[in-house]
Each structure stands twice: as structure tokens, then as C-alpha cells.
Amino acid sequence: MDFQLTHEQKMLQESIKKMVDRDINPILRAHDPDKPLTREATRQILDICQPFGFTGLRLPEEAGGVGVNALTFGLMKEMLPPVVSFICGGQETTAVRIYYGGTPEQRERYIPAILKGDKLGSTGSTEPNSGSDPRAIRTRAIRDGDHMVINGQKVWASNAAICDFMLVIANASEDPKGPSKLIRIIADKEDAPFVTRKTPTLGFKQGNLGEAFFDNYRAPIRNVVGGEDDASAQKVMHQTWLVQRPMMGLLAVNMAQKALDSAVQYSRERVMFGRKIGGFQLVQQLLSEISTAVTTSRLLCYYALDCIDKDINANQLSAMAKRYSIAACQKAISLAMEVHGAMGISTELGLEELYRDVRMLPIPDGTNQILTLIEGRELTGISAIR
Ligand SMILES: Cc1cc2nc3c(=O)[nH]c(=O)nc-3n(C[C@H](O)[C@H](O)[C@H](O)COP(=O)(O)OP(=O)(O)OC[C@H]3O[C@@H](n4cnc5c(N)ncnc54)[C@H](O)[C@@H]3O)c2cc1C
């Protein structure tokens, strides 16, 4: 058993860190921290991230992607500022969901354009009355000749507010009261326009989380991905979630690491009662708790990703890694703010931004409760979800 990253893995993380400091942070800093990034800035960021493969990390090389394994995916994403990770993720996850099950024509039309950032994509699953339960999806997609007519609303979708197209998860059942029959269908503004809107949120204020409205929207039948098959839509969603969950945990680790670094530095400089506060035992206790959270979270996420790579059933671990890490890192960021006294809540140091941003992470790709129930189901063989 080797807990150390290889030389190559360390170099990879280091080169991404340099790219973020040199090329991405100046773009983020040049924009109002409380306003969503423009399409231009988003595309600029994608241009910078693309040579590193971030828009196609899990796509196979023959599709123009990098085809990295789950652990490398996590190691790379850990180094991105979370808002940038969501920008790239909106592209990459949508590409993966189109590639698997997509026709050659769909792959040709969308994959290169997503990889290059020429088309901004989004995946719309969540609805006002369907979040944790995808079977409650009510957006209807009913065939009419050579079109699918879509009616419904998608909410909380990453990049929705600036997307060129959305991969919509819809219910194709003719019987609205019968069991749902989920399909994936591409709604492309190039085929016909639809309305999208930014949703203001507590954190990730520079992101473009938003909603989309479909009112008798006509999508060509060729835009149905993977056929009218409930199972394939759910399977693709499940496979992407499995890797996304520990990756989300690593985004929290990225934030908590920043908070830890800031707290350690501050405790070495700040003088109170004539002593550096880092010399007080209670401040050292805060630092050690923060550091424990960062280390255990990071290791658990790496372990879950490694299990996925080794084809070991990771349903429980993947859920545990996200739930545990985000909770631990949320607490760690709060403790790091405590080390800074009032400076912890000032906008000057950016800790309050981390505090708001990390609060966004327990929600997507499985809430804490859903993840707990997945873990319980794996342990007992009994589902308590529905
Ligand atoms: C940053 C961010 C990015 C996102 N990106 C996307 C995206 O790209 N595309 C997309 O479609 N959606 C996206 N979402 C939406 C996200 O997937 C949903 O918000 C999430 O699935 C939860 O759904 P909900 O908000 O409707 O909560 P609900 O499902 O209504 O849950 C409300 C509460 O009830 C609890 N609960 C629900 N069911 C159970 C149960 N069976 N047992 C116990 N407790 C339960 C939940 O844990 C939660 O505490 C994103 C959200 C965020 C915050």
C-alpha cells in the first residue's frame, strides 16, 4: 500500500496550480466577485483549461478526450477553483453523457464543439418538483412526427444561464400518471431558441447556475440520445455520479486547504497579549482540527476514486467520500475563520467566500441524506430511499 502520489501525479498537480495562478485567477479577479461571469470570460477560461484536457477528461482519446482514470480525474479537478471546476464540469459531464449512447452524428456535432468550448453545454435533470427523485421528472417529451415536443422547466442546472444547448432529462411516457420513461434529449438553441435565466445563490456567485423553460419546444428527433430507454439514461447518470461524488469532496478539500494555509500564516503573524497567536494552545488545537479534516477528507476521496479504478464496488465509498469530506471541510473553513477573529468574516481575505461557496457542495450529485441512505443501503441491502 502506497499513500504517496507519484512524481508524475505531483508534477501534474503542480502544473495545474501554476496555470490557475498565472492565467485563471487574473480573469476571476478582474470580474465582480458577486456577478456571474460573462460568456466571453467563460469561454476564455475554457480556452485556458482545454489544453489540460479539462473539457474532456473522461472521454476516450479517440473522441478527442484524455481518457484519464478516476483518480487522475480527482487529482486534476482538486487543483481548480471550484467555480472553474463547475464551468469545465458543465461541459465535460454533458459531453460524457452525450458520448455514451449518442449516435455518430450527435458525437460529431457536439463532442468537438464542447471540447473546444465553441458550444456551451448544460445538463438539466432537476425540476421544481423533482430533485433527489429523478422518477418524479415531469418535463414531458412527446413525439410529434420527426420532432419531440418538450414542455417543462429545469432548475439549478450548472451553466444553464449561458448555455447554447441543454441535455434535457425528460419523461417520454404517453401516460402522465403511469411510470416515468426517462430519456435524454438535446435542446439546442441553434435548432430552436428556449429561455434560460440565472438563479441568484449564496455561493459561486461568478457561476451561471440557472433555469430553462420549454414551452412546446420542438427538438428534432435526431437529438434523442440513447434511444427512448429509461435504463440507459439512468445508467449513464449513475456512472457519472459515482466519480463526481469524491471529486466534489476534493473541491471542498481545495477550499479547506486554502483556509488552512491562511490560518497557519495568520497565526504566525498575528500578535495578541504580546505573543503570536500561533503560540496559544487553543489556536494550535483549531489548526490541528482543520488539518485533520483536510487530510482525512483528501485520503478518503482518493481511496474512493482508486477503488473505482480497480473495479471494486465503490457505491458506498463514493457516497461516504462526498458526504464526509464536504461536512468536514465546511467545519474546517469555519474554524479557520475563527483563527482570524474578525478578519475571518471580512471580504478582504476571501474566507467568507469559501464559507459561502462550500455550502453549495452538499446539494448536487446527492444530498447528505440521499448519500447517507445509499451508504445504509450498501451496508444492509435494504433501501430506505423510497
Ligand atoms: C452547485 C449546484 C450545481 C447543480 N448542478 C446541477 C446540474 O448541472 N443539473 C441539474 O439538473 N441539477 C443541478 N443541481 C441541482 C441538484 O442536483 C438538486 O438541487 C439536488 O438533486 C437536490 O434536489 P432538491 O434541491 O430539489 O432537494 P430535494 O430533493 O427536494 O430535497 C430536500 C431535502 O429533503 C431531503 N430528502 C429528499 N429525499 C429524501 C429521502 N428519500 N430521504 C431523506 N431525505 C430526503 C434532502 O436530502 C434535502 O435535505 C445543482 C445544485 C447545486 C447546488
The ligand as an SDF file (V2000), in Angstrom:
LIG
                    3D

 53 58  0  0  0  0  0  0  0  0999 V2000
  -23.9040   23.9350   -7.1930 C   0  0  0  0  0  0  0  0  0  0  0  0
  -25.0490   23.1240   -7.7430 C   0  0  0  0  0  0  0  0  0  0  0  0
  -24.9390   22.5910   -9.0210 C   0  0  0  0  0  0  0  0  0  0  0  0
  -26.0010   21.8680   -9.5630 C   0  0  0  0  0  0  0  0  0  0  0  0
  -25.9080   21.4250  -10.8530 N   0  0  0  0  0  0  0  0  0  0  0  0
  -26.9780   20.8000  -11.4240 C   0  0  0  0  0  0  0  0  0  0  0  0
  -26.9460   20.4370  -12.8060 C   0  0  0  0  0  0  0  0  0  0  0  0
  -25.9720   20.7000  -13.5220 O   0  0  0  0  0  0  0  0  0  0  0  0
  -28.0510   19.8410  -13.3320 N   0  0  0  0  0  0  0  0  0  0  0  0
  -29.1570   19.5640  -12.5830 C   0  0  0  0  0  0  0  0  0  0  0  0
  -30.1240   19.0120  -13.1180 O   0  0  0  0  0  0  0  0  0  0  0  0
  -29.2240   19.8920  -11.2570 N   0  0  0  0  0  0  0  0  0  0  0  0
  -28.1580   20.5060  -10.6690 C   0  0  0  0  0  0  0  0  0  0  0  0
  -28.2230   20.8930   -9.3440 N   0  0  0  0  0  0  0  0  0  0  0  0
  -29.4210   20.6000   -8.5760 C   0  0  0  0  0  0  0  0  0  0  0  0
  -29.2290   19.4450   -7.5920 C   0  0  0  0  0  0  0  0  0  0  0  0
  -28.9210   18.2490   -8.2700 O   0  0  0  0  0  0  0  0  0  0  0  0
  -30.5230   19.2880   -6.7490 C   0  0  0  0  0  0  0  0  0  0  0  0
  -30.7060   20.5110   -6.0480 O   0  0  0  0  0  0  0  0  0  0  0  0
  -30.4300   18.1170   -5.8030 C   0  0  0  0  0  0  0  0  0  0  0  0
  -30.6270   16.9150   -6.5060 O   0  0  0  0  0  0  0  0  0  0  0  0
  -31.4370   18.1810   -4.6550 C   0  0  0  0  0  0  0  0  0  0  0  0
  -32.7240   18.3880   -5.1290 O   0  0  0  0  0  0  0  0  0  0  0  0
  -33.6680   19.4940   -4.4410 P   0  0  0  0  0  0  0  0  0  0  0  0
  -32.9110   20.7500   -4.3420 O   0  0  0  0  0  0  0  0  0  0  0  0
  -34.9490   19.5110   -5.2010 O   0  0  0  0  0  0  0  0  0  0  0  0
  -33.9290   18.9590   -2.9750 O   0  0  0  0  0  0  0  0  0  0  0  0
  -34.9980   17.8490   -2.5250 P   0  0  0  0  0  0  0  0  0  0  0  0
  -34.7920   16.5970   -3.2890 O   0  0  0  0  0  0  0  0  0  0  0  0
  -36.3560   18.4610   -2.5130 O   0  0  0  0  0  0  0  0  0  0  0  0
  -34.5630   17.6110   -1.0160 O   0  0  0  0  0  0  0  0  0  0  0  0
  -34.9400   18.4780    0.0420 C   0  0  0  0  0  0  0  0  0  0  0  0
  -34.4840   17.8500    1.3600 C   0  0  0  0  0  0  0  0  0  0  0  0
  -35.1430   16.5750    1.5420 O   0  0  0  0  0  0  0  0  0  0  0  0
  -34.1760   15.5500    1.7140 C   0  0  0  0  0  0  0  0  0  0  0  0
  -34.6530   14.3020    1.1020 N   0  0  0  0  0  0  0  0  0  0  0  0
  -35.1400   14.1280   -0.1570 C   0  0  0  0  0  0  0  0  0  0  0  0
  -35.4720   12.8440   -0.3510 N   0  0  0  0  0  0  0  0  0  0  0  0
  -35.1800   12.2000    0.8000 C   0  0  0  0  0  0  0  0  0  0  0  0
  -35.2700   10.8390    1.2380 C   0  0  0  0  0  0  0  0  0  0  0  0
  -35.7060    9.8760    0.4310 N   0  0  0  0  0  0  0  0  0  0  0  0
  -34.8910   10.5460    2.4930 N   0  0  0  0  0  0  0  0  0  0  0  0
  -34.4080   11.5070    3.3150 C   0  0  0  0  0  0  0  0  0  0  0  0
  -34.2710   12.7940    2.9680 N   0  0  0  0  0  0  0  0  0  0  0  0
  -34.6590   13.1340    1.7280 C   0  0  0  0  0  0  0  0  0  0  0  0
  -32.9350   16.0730    1.0030 C   0  0  0  0  0  0  0  0  0  0  0  0
  -31.7670   15.4230    1.4670 O   0  0  0  0  0  0  0  0  0  0  0  0
  -32.9790   17.5540    1.3700 C   0  0  0  0  0  0  0  0  0  0  0  0
  -32.4840   17.7280    2.6680 O   0  0  0  0  0  0  0  0  0  0  0  0
  -27.1790   21.6350   -8.7890 C   0  0  0  0  0  0  0  0  0  0  0  0
  -27.2820   22.1630   -7.4950 C   0  0  0  0  0  0  0  0  0  0  0  0
  -26.2360   22.9160   -6.9730 C   0  0  0  0  0  0  0  0  0  0  0  0
  -26.3730   23.4990   -5.5940 C   0  0  0  0  0  0  0  0  0  0  0  0
  1  2  1  0
  2  3  1  0
  2 52  2  0
  3  4  2  0
  4  5  1  0
  4 50  1  0
  5  6  2  0
  6  7  1  0
  6 13  1  0
  7  8  2  0
  7  9  1  0
  9 10  1  0
 10 11  2  0
 10 12  1  0
 12 13  2  0
 13 14  1  0
 14 15  1  0
 14 50  1  0
 15 16  1  0
 16 17  1  0
 16 18  1  0
 18 19  1  0
 18 20  1  0
 20 21  1  0
 20 22  1  0
 22 23  1  0
 23 24  1  0
 24 25  2  0
 24 26  1  0
 24 27  1  0
 27 28  1  0
 28 29  2  0
 28 30  1  0
 28 31  1  0
 31 32  1  0
 32 33  1  0
 33 34  1  0
 33 48  1  0
 34 35  1  0
 35 36  1  0
 35 46  1  0
 36 37  1  0
 36 45  1  0
 37 38  2  0
 38 39  1  0
 39 40  1  0
 39 45  2  0
 40 41  1  0
 40 42  2  0
 42 43  1  0
 43 44  2  0
 44 45  1  0
 46 47  1  0
 46 48  1  0
 48 49  1  0
 50 51  2  0
 51 52  1  0
 52 53  1  0
M  END
$$$$
